[in-house]
Amino acid sequence: MWYWGSGPHWWGWLLGFFGMVVFWGLLIWAIFAIAHALLGRSTSERREEDPKRILDQRLARGEITPEEYQRTRDAIDGRPSEPRARSEA
């Protein structure tokens, strides 16, 4: 094509600039999304493990008793815990 006059107008350069920014942005986003899908775990899996990991660490440090550990672990997993015997005073 032959340009007549002074060449492309200012909006042509502006459209080309924004088009390139969008193109490279989408390309970089796609690379990160694919890498995360192949290598990373989903956030829901991380959320499930975090309370259990914290509970394990608290038991290892001696902050909670094994009974408290089991009761809390059952609550996290959604299992009903055994009712505690009440002492009558």
C-alpha positions as CSV (number, residue, x, y, z in Angstrom):
1,M,0.0,0.0,0.0
2,W,1.1,3.5,-0.7
3,Y,0.8,6.2,1.8
4,W,-0.5,9.6,0.5
5,G,0.2,12.6,2.5
6,S,2.1,12.4,5.8
7,G,1.6,8.7,6.5
8,P,-0.5,7.1,9.2
9,H,-2.4,9.4,11.5
10,W,-1.7,9.6,15.2
11,W,-4.5,7.2,16.0
12,G,-2.8,4.5,13.9
13,W,0.3,4.7,16.0
14,L,-1.7,4.8,19.2
15,L,-3.7,1.7,18.2
16,G,-0.5,-0.1,17.2
17,F,1.1,0.7,20.6
18,F,-1.9,-0.5,22.6
19,G,-2.3,-3.5,20.4
20,M,1.3,-4.6,21.2
21,V,0.9,-4.0,24.9
22,V,-2.3,-6.1,24.9
23,F,-0.6,-8.8,22.8
24,W,2.5,-9.1,25.0
25,G,0.4,-8.9,28.2
26,L,-1.8,-11.8,27.1
27,L,1.2,-13.8,26.0
28,I,2.9,-13.4,29.4
29,W,-0.3,-14.1,31.3
30,A,-0.9,-17.3,29.2
31,I,2.7,-18.6,30.0
32,F,2.2,-18.0,33.7
33,A,-1.3,-19.6,33.7
34,I,0.0,-22.7,31.9
35,A,3.0,-23.0,34.2
36,H,0.9,-22.6,37.3
37,A,-1.6,-25.2,36.0
38,L,1.1,-27.7,35.3
39,L,3.4,-27.1,38.2
40,G,1.4,-25.5,41.0
41,R,-1.4,-26.7,43.2
42,S,-4.7,-25.0,43.5
43,T,-5.4,-22.6,46.3
44,S,-8.2,-24.8,47.7
45,E,-5.7,-27.6,48.3
46,R,-3.4,-25.3,50.1
47,R,-6.2,-24.0,52.3
48,E,-7.1,-27.5,53.3
49,E,-3.5,-28.4,54.3
50,D,-2.7,-25.2,56.2
51,P,-4.9,-25.9,59.3
52,K,-3.6,-29.5,59.5
53,R,0.0,-28.4,59.2
54,I,-0.5,-25.8,61.9
55,L,-2.2,-28.4,64.1
56,D,0.7,-30.8,63.6
57,Q,3.2,-28.2,64.5
58,R,1.3,-27.2,67.7
59,L,1.3,-30.9,68.8
60,A,5.0,-31.2,68.0
61,R,5.8,-28.1,70.1
62,G,3.7,-29.5,73.0
63,E,1.2,-26.6,72.9
64,I,-1.8,-29.0,72.8
65,T,-2.4,-32.5,74.1
66,P,-3.0,-35.5,71.9
67,E,-6.7,-35.5,72.9
68,E,-7.0,-31.9,71.8
69,Y,-5.2,-32.7,68.6
70,Q,-7.5,-35.6,67.7
71,R,-10.6,-33.6,68.6
72,T,-9.5,-30.6,66.5
73,R,-8.3,-32.9,63.6
74,D,-11.8,-34.5,63.6
75,A,-13.4,-31.1,63.5
76,I,-11.2,-30.0,60.5
77,D,-12.0,-33.2,58.6
78,G,-15.7,-32.9,59.3
79,R,-16.0,-36.0,61.4
80,P,-18.0,-35.9,64.6
81,S,-15.9,-36.2,67.7
82,E,-16.8,-38.5,70.6
83,P,-18.7,-36.8,73.3
84,R,-16.6,-36.1,76.5
85,A,-17.8,-37.6,79.7
86,R,-19.0,-34.9,82.1
87,S,-18.1,-35.1,85.7
88,E,-20.9,-34.3,88.1
89,A,-20.0,-32.1,91.0
